[in-house]
């Protein structure tokens, strides 16, 4: 009877309409969309910071100076 995900999706939508009412559904969808957008934004920012932190030590490292020491010290 409920073999596919489409069947469960339809039941979920009907349950949501009965439970919250038809006026709350657009508000819930809007809130969910904003939450997903914020999640993606945070993920992108953390990936960017991680990439910068991995690239920063190699580019900011001071070059080593090798000097000839004729006295052997």
C-alpha positions in Angstrom: 0.0 0.0 0.0 2.8 2.5 0.9 5.5 1.2 -1.3 7.0 4.5 -2.6 8.2 7.7 -1.0 5.5 9.6 -2.9 2.8 7.8 -0.9 4.5 8.8 2.4 5.0 12.4 1.1 1.3 12.7 0.4 0.4 11.3 3.8 2.8 13.8 5.4 1.3 16.8 3.6 -2.2 15.7 4.5 -1.1 15.3 8.1 0.6 18.7 8.1 -2.5 20.4 6.8 -4.7 18.8 9.4 -2.3 19.4 12.2 -1.2 23.0 11.5 -3.8 24.2 9.1 -3.4 25.5 5.6 -2.3 29.0 6.7 0.8 27.7 8.6 2.2 25.6 5.8 3.7 28.5 3.8 5.2 29.9 6.9 6.8 26.6 7.8 8.1 26.1 4.3 9.6 29.6 4.4 11.3 28.9 7.7 12.6 25.6 6.5 14.0 27.3 3.3 15.7 30.0 5.4 17.2 27.4 7.7 18.6 25.4 4.7 20.0 28.6 3.3 21.7 29.5 6.5 23.2 26.0 6.8 24.6 26.2 3.3 26.0 29.7 4.0 27.7 28.5 7.2 29.1 25.4 5.5 30.5 27.6 2.7 32.1 30.0 5.2 33.7 27.2 7.2 35.1 25.6 4.1 36.5 29.0 3.0 38.1 29.5 6.5 39.5 26.0 6.5 41.1 26.6 3.0 42.6 29.9 4.2 44.0 28.4 7.4 45.6 25.6 5.4 47.1 28.0 2.9 48.2 30.6 5.4 51.1 28.8 7.1 52.8 28.0 3.8 52.6 31.6 2.5 53.4 33.4 5.8 56.4 31.3 6.8 59.6 33.3 6.9 62.3 32.1 4.5 65.2 30.4 6.2 68.5 32.2 5.8 71.6 30.0 5.4 74.9 31.7 6.0 78.3 30.4 5.5 80.2 30.3 8.8 83.9 30.1 8.1 84.8 29.7 11.8 82.8 26.5 12.1 80.5 27.7 14.9 
